[in-house]
């Protein structure tokens, strides 16, 4: 009975979706229906008035599948029994705490204190917590978190970030604090910098394929040209300089001038960790072709393969001979990933290396139009860059912090392994090792029937697959088409964050079983 | 002696500034010098690569004078005795807590609890505080503030905002939560909406003059045409429909199509509170001319004149006959002003009335590219919209809240009066009554010598004046030219937030005395 209802519902949904092929349009057609029910009055601002750059920007992480998932979530909340599951498993976005990942105790106690400075003089928290909170409050205007900071962020926090970068890269001299800007998450930093650097539609931005959709979307928003370079899935999503040179050549032939090389390391959605030598070659390539580098390094603390370590572009750059040690570099980091997973607090920073002073001024001016990044996120960034150590805290605090940190890293590593192993046991699915970050990006092969069914629905096959997985298992995936992929290959992105090994194994089992069913049905 | 040093320093500074006339350029030339000392290496990205729209956007609130103030602040910190003051008085930006304004106790205790949920089950805070925190945590993913919310913000908070709007406007039906988007402060909401609505350089945005520079800056960033309508200073900065019609006509004659009417009520920097009838006429004007309204209502709780009350555009709209009750309206609010003054926490929302569903989808999509607004700011927004009442809290909590609220409102009112009265006693300065918001925007007349001195320095006279005030008193003002003003009139903006009546009167005295001196010297 339930299965029949489900089938009907699916048909209804797919037909309503049949109006479009791309995720963005699908997302829209869904919402228009909502909208039309609501407002009937005549409008002066209509579809034709919308900035086309915005219309054309696609952001699959919050696209068709998550939009449909939102509706199902609502139905479940309203008590619907039409689904073979009673809750969603939201694997579409790197949101660790949604699965119950615990934030670092010390960090949260410090934040709890700065929100209510009275706690500094109470016994509620340890001396170490109160000392850290006091340190922040004394350096903020009138000891309050409620005041605007400088546009670029509180200077004492930028000093901490500078020290962190120096320590990370075994460098003696910390960077100039004026080269560090605090942001509400990394995405904001990327968009601010692109807005300043892009002035012409022939400006090219080289982005890896597959990529995190922020880059293709931002590229569209600022009106630049996307130049794709393909990662080699068979070689663990590695990047080759030959491919970079080839794509750069092709772009030039088409009158496009690549100005920015975007690198995501560890990879999102692909999970690879770049080697020192690859980074070296990418820097040399970028310099030789007069490009600046955008290094998205938000997963620098999410490394799972013992044989791999994170090396920053900044570090490799500083160890190269002139002129390569002068490459212009932006590096982005965030409090949303790593071992904090504080997505909601919106903290982050970016560092500018050897950036023209005029460019920097314009970046700071643009930043200043939003006044400043949120101050709680700024303090969270300080906590990320300056954890408790025996130099600044008691052995007890340090031990608790290290225990939490190590347990979390172990757990993240184990979860990544379980997901990869499970995926590789599924019919028509192969998945590269997840060396870092928090996603698996398996490739999936479809039979003729699946392809023709998807074509009938005017959908990418992987979108068709992910929607079926959602309706049948409650697991929210993002189709590979949202990240771009080589033609005639299909993928999906799944986060490796499901917490509690039982729930993780159950979800993987559910996916395995439905995947089996899907391929039987459509092959 | 000190005076001589000061004079020398001034000359040096002014000469170094002599390269430009506009605040933006000035701001830049300052910083370039810094920059050049720092980095010498060759650059691929230079001044010529910068997006011209960004270069041309000016944001005086963080412009020349505040930039210079930042340098002086640093010098004072380093122990400089070259100034006749030992601290700055930062009246350039509405940042209440920088002067020691206390945040609302209940709000901060709730925020302190959600950052560390263990406090829900402790005795640290009152039952009311813990109940509110528990209410939030239960409605967030996995009871954590550290997870991303929906792109538009947590739905339970948007529901609170909807109820608040209905109550404020004596309306029975709360707005649809899908018409409410939570933001990191109001500025972000304005920029998101403008980015979606503006698609052509002939699209016009009608902005009041004087205006808050966010609007002229955003207008430049999105590549729209500014259409100025002038407020009548002699009539308390009132707005006349004749003026709106005149400017609209002129714009049309120049091939510009005004699409958006920006209204700031209470006014920034002008402090006037619009009457019901004026709002009615502005809505009728906007509808008759096929425009949508952007109502910047962030100062709706800052009303000081007993005879005036805040009326929202939403309320007037809903009480007008068809078709005017269908006017397309965006209304922006923030936790940074009002009685919270929580600038650093970056909370806010905007409401969309009768906006086309496709336009709304694109706004939400653009919002989703930054994932979501920070969740602490979201909870602060809920606290602003849903204060403790006898329905949701104990008499004790309600009384404490009301006492803090009323004391603060009284104090803000008194400070506004003192500033206005003091300014009106100063030579060549006249100031309209500050009916609301947190700024005075007095007009100042300059003698021939001041005008020619300023011309020599290639500066607007009011910039020249504000820089002198800064160097001689440490008071940071923003020149009227940063807000735009009628030709051959000069003004400055000063916040009315200096706390502690002694400090306030001292600052006003210092300004009065230097103003006297300035006019003697330059007349």
Interface residues (C-beta under 8 A of the other chain):
Chain A: X24 X27 X28 X31 X32 X34 X35 X36 X38 X39 X41 X42 X43 X44 X45 X46 X47 X49 X50 X51 X52 X54 X55 X57 X59 X61 X62 X70 X93 X95 X97 X98 X99 X100 X103 X108 X109 X111 X112 X113 X115 X116 X119 X122 X124 X140 X141 X142 X144 X145 X146 X147 X148 X149 X150 X151 X176 X178 X184 X185 X187 X188 X191 X195 X196 X197 X198 X199 X214 X217 X218 X221 X222 X259 X290 X291 X292 X323 X326 X328 X336 X340 X341 X342 X343 X344 X345 X346 X354 X355 X356 X357 X358 X359 X360 X361 X362 X364 X365 X366 X368 X369 X370 X371 X372 X373 X374 X375 X376 X377
Chain B: X24 X27 X28 X31 X32 X34 X35 X36 X38 X39 X41 X42 X43 X44 X45 X46 X47 X49 X50 X51 X52 X54 X55 X57 X59 X61 X62 X70 X93 X95 X97 X98 X99 X100 X103 X108 X109 X111 X112 X113 X115 X116 X119 X122 X124 X140 X141 X142 X144 X145 X146 X147 X148 X149 X150 X151 X176 X178 X184 X185 X187 X188 X191 X195 X196 X197 X198 X199 X214 X217 X218 X221 X222 X259 X290 X291 X292 X323 X326 X328 X336 X340 X341 X342 X343 X344 X345 X346 X354 X355 X356 X357 X358 X359 X360 X361 X362 X364 X365 X366 X368 X369 X370 X371 X372 X373 X374 X375 X376 X377
